[in-house]
Structure formats: structure tokens, C-alpha cells
Amino acid sequence: MPQKPQAPSSGFEFSIGKAEQSFSWTSEKVEQLMLALEEGYKPKATPFYEGNPNLRKGNIVYQYTPHELREIKKCATDIVYFANTYCTVMTDHGLQTITLRPYQEDMLRQFQAERFNICLASRQIGKTICSSIFIAWYVLFNFDKNALVLSNKGATTREIIDKGKTILEHLPFFLKPGVLKWDVFNSKFDNGCRIIGQTTTKKAAIGFTIHLLFMDEFAHIPQNFVETFYENVYPTVSASSNSKVIITSTPNGFNKFYDIYSAAESGLSEYTPFRVDWWDVPGRDEKWMRQEVANLGSEEAFNRQYGNQFIASSSLLLGADSLKKLTTNQVEFIHREMPAFEDEQVGYSGLLWDPSFDLEEAEEDTNYWVFSVDIAEGTGGDYSIVNIFKVEIMDETDWKKVTSPGSFIDFYRIRQVGRFRSNEHTIEEFAKSLYQLQRYCWSLEKKLHH
């Protein structure tokens, strides 16, 4: 039978009754104190902030074990290890240790690695949890940094901060930060870090030195001041070379969020895009989607909530299996230097190529190509796009799927090898770019289909 815990000895009581700087706490001593408190022992001093055993008091003397120091190092360098090992959140079944989904692990790793991040996310995919984990991790393993959390609603800001606080409260004592202030929207720790929460307004963040700017539901900031807000808040972060910006949102039409995300996808800005679709969540398949469409009443309503579509009225042209296949097989195109464009002083930063495509293939006379061209005005709105396809003979495995060919052309396919995309080129500039692309890659004698 385990013995009943005993109250600390008088020597223990005497030590913590002295000036706290003369007493060194350890995890073992904290555990002894917790057992004693359960037995009704009333010490003269504790290592807890305002007597709350879930919060560590700031500036106490603490002696770490070698194991604790190793764990601190692992958590500081690997946010996914920190999350899966130590982070606890409130669920429908009570407090539980987090088990991250693969895309959540990828999201956190990107937040840790990249300076500017923008995340397009479907509803109910756990981005608030990821946001809270990152904010908690950031203030734990940095010094003298301010993290500002902004959202379109005060309740959303509070939810993100509350989840982050829950994580901090339920960490092992050796990992907890020393608390100096623990208010709803303003917490300060003895490593010099702070968490500040605000509702998005025109003047939000003005007057603060911000090292981590987290903006949630950016697409839902009112259109009448989002431009002013972003112009005011961005310089508070960009001035520091080690600052971070994280923007997350569900889509909400063609607005400032769309502009920033599109520029990130095209490689035209410093932002690194991240996207989470509804089918990335385990258990969400086509059957689930059809049930949700029925429950919501229309595909438009489903698209608005889950579709990651900037225009929610568009129909679901592809099923879940097809969408998963497309996203699984997608290839990130890359930029390549092309002297002909530079010689003609034609901007071509929006020209990207399939990394497996050899540009020298374009010189072979036996090749055929298709250009798909969509022209916009080049005023910073819609994009002008040239999609470049190579005509190829199908693989033998695909031949067998052609059961009733009408002619030999049914055994050919097109493969996209490049793309030029810009919303800054005027129609005249875009035409010049298209001409240079065609002239550089393929001689005028070759067959070119528009």
C-alpha cells in the first residue's frame, strides 16, 4: 500500500519562508508541495502565480535536471515534438493531449521555419489549435518578444489566446513560463515575452513593437478599412529582421486576403502559402461531403463553409477522390532564368516551369504545343494567364481506357509544363511577354495552337 503523503518538514517550511531568492525549486519539491496542499498544508510562500498551482510565478530560482534540459532543447527546436508530447487542450471529452494530423504538423513546421506565412483553410480543420500551439511555443522559447493576436471579432481573439493559455497552464512545471501578468488580453512572462490580443481596427497594433503578428480570419475584416489596417500594421513587423507574420482565414470573395494569398502562390511576395482543404481531414470523404451538402441545403452553402473557393456560387465539378488525386499529384513549378526576356527588359517573374521539364525539348521539331491564354487588364485585379501544354502520346496503361476511339488523336494527351501569370502587366505588355515566350521557346515555323 502506498504511504499517505506527509506534510513538508519544518526545514522545508522555514526555507520558503525566507526571501525566495535563497530557495531553489525543483520538480520534485513542487510535487511534494502539491501533495502537501492537498492535505491542507498552508505554506508561507509558493512558486505559483497568485496562488494558482497551474501558473508558475515569475523570477523564481529553479534547478533543472539533465532530463528537463534535454526536453527543453528538443521542444525549442521541434515544435511538432512539443505539441504531440506536452500540449493539452479542452475537447468534448475533457482535457486531452493533442494528437496532430499530418497537415497540422506541416503547418506548424512551416510557421516555425518561414518568416511570412499565409494559410487558406476550410472550416473546422483545427487551425485555431495550431495557432494557439504556435503562440504558446513562441513565447516559451524566445526572449523579449511581443506576440500580437488580431482577429475580426474579439471573441475569436479571446478563443485563440484562451487555448494558448490552456496549453501553458497544463505544461509540466519545468516547461511553464514564469508569469508576471495574466490578463484576458495581455499576459507577460519573466523571459520578457508578452501575448497581446486585440480586435482588428484601423489603428490596431499602432504604438507596439511587434515580433509575431498573428492575424486570424483576415478575409473577414470589413472592406471599408482593411487596406488602411494592413498598411498601418505591416510596418510594425517588417522593420525587424527576425519578426514573423502569420495570416490565416477562410475565403470570403476577392479581397485583400485573396490578393496576398494569390501573390504568395505565384511567388511574387515573401509570403509562403499553406492550404488545408476539407478532404485533408481524416474521415471527410465524398460521402461526408454529400451529407453536408444535404444538411446545409445547397452546394453553394457547402462551398461557402468548406470549399476554399473565393466564389462560393461555383459548382462542385469534381468529387472528393478526384480532388484528392489532383492535390496529391500537384507539382510546384519553379522560376528559370531566360536571357531573352532580360535582354528585351520584359518582366517575367510570373513565368514558372515544371521542374522535370527540359527547356531544350522545345527545340525539337517533332513536338507540338498548346497555349491557353486568358487576358486581364493588368491593374492589380484579375490575372492574365498563359498555360503552356505539351502534346504527348498516352502511356500504354491509358490506351486501354480508350474503348471507342474516334480517331488517332484520342490516343494523345496534353501535359502542362509551364505557366505565366501576372496582374501587373498591361494588355500590351502581356502581349509582348507572350510573343517573347513563343519566340524564345519555339521558332515561328513550328505549329502552335492558340
C-alpha angles and dihedrals in degrees: 000000000000114000121248110258115257127220114258117274122260089256090060091047092049094050096055091044089065125076104307092231089071094058125076116207125210133183089255093054091047090052090049090051092049091053090048092050090054088057092054099261113156112204124198091234138010137192089241128108109248089341094298107138090205092063127065116223116241124254098012119149109252130180114210124209120229089252092053092050091051091050092049090053093048092049093047093053099037117043092183091057089049092050099045094043106039113011119106127186137180113259136172086272096049130259112350137170110256121255106195123215116231094256090050090054089050091048094052093046090052092048088052096046104038129063099210118037133175121184126196107198139178120231120281098012097126100258091139090058091049091048092051093047092052094048091049091047092047096054092042098055103035136070128228096356129142119214115198119196116199130179138165089250131041090224091058092049090050092049092054093047093044091053090049090050091049088055092050093046094055099045118112110273094252090058098045117107118238107256122222097164130015110182128149096259102013126054127167130193136199092250088067095255125131138192113212125183128198141162114248112264135151091267100037114139094011109139095023130108101225126194098168118033113188116186117185126195090008093167090063097057107119111269094226093073110013092102092051091044094052093045089053099043101041097066091054088066106028092061090071117072093211099044125116135216122198121184120184130175150139111246121269109177130289103325141120092302090053091050094051094043093047092050090050092050090051093049091242096125140037092256118110111215125223125185132193118187126194093253090060088074111090111250096025105115134146091282090055091048094052091049091051091049089053092047093048093044102236146031088244091060090047091050091049092054104032111004103090085219120141088210106048094190094071115107127246098256095174132045126235094265092053093046092050091050092051094050093044093052098040117125126210108235120221137214119248130194112251113185094198091066092047092048090054091042091237115155111236107162088124092059110104132173138204103260090225093055117099111214089211087071087073090069094061112105093213094065125098126201140197125208118198108197128192116176128205131177098261096231098127095275125086119013129247107223138192114190112197118208132182118215110230140173112254122251116258091252089060093047090066090060091060099086100166110027116190094198141339091281089072087074093061130084138184124238122197111235102165147012136199115198130172140150094187100063115092117228090262093049091045091051089052090050091049091050092050091048092051093042094048098045103034133022117241091249093067122095110261124180120205 
